[in-house]
Amino acid sequence: MTGARDIVTLQCSECKRRNYTTTRNKKKNQNKVEMKKYCPFDRKHTLHKETK
């Protein structure tokens, strides 16, 4: 049984580095995840988007 949760990687929209991993429910939320997270390379909070 695979389950409904999927592991995704979050990429910073400014420096394009992949900083975080998280999970999402692929049955309830089918569009890509976007979160404001702290980027240690930019040293500020930036928008992080889901990548493959």
Secondary structure, DSSP 8 states (H G I E B T S, - for coil): ---SEEEEEEEETTT--EEEEEEEETTT--S--EEEEEETTTTEEEEEEEE-
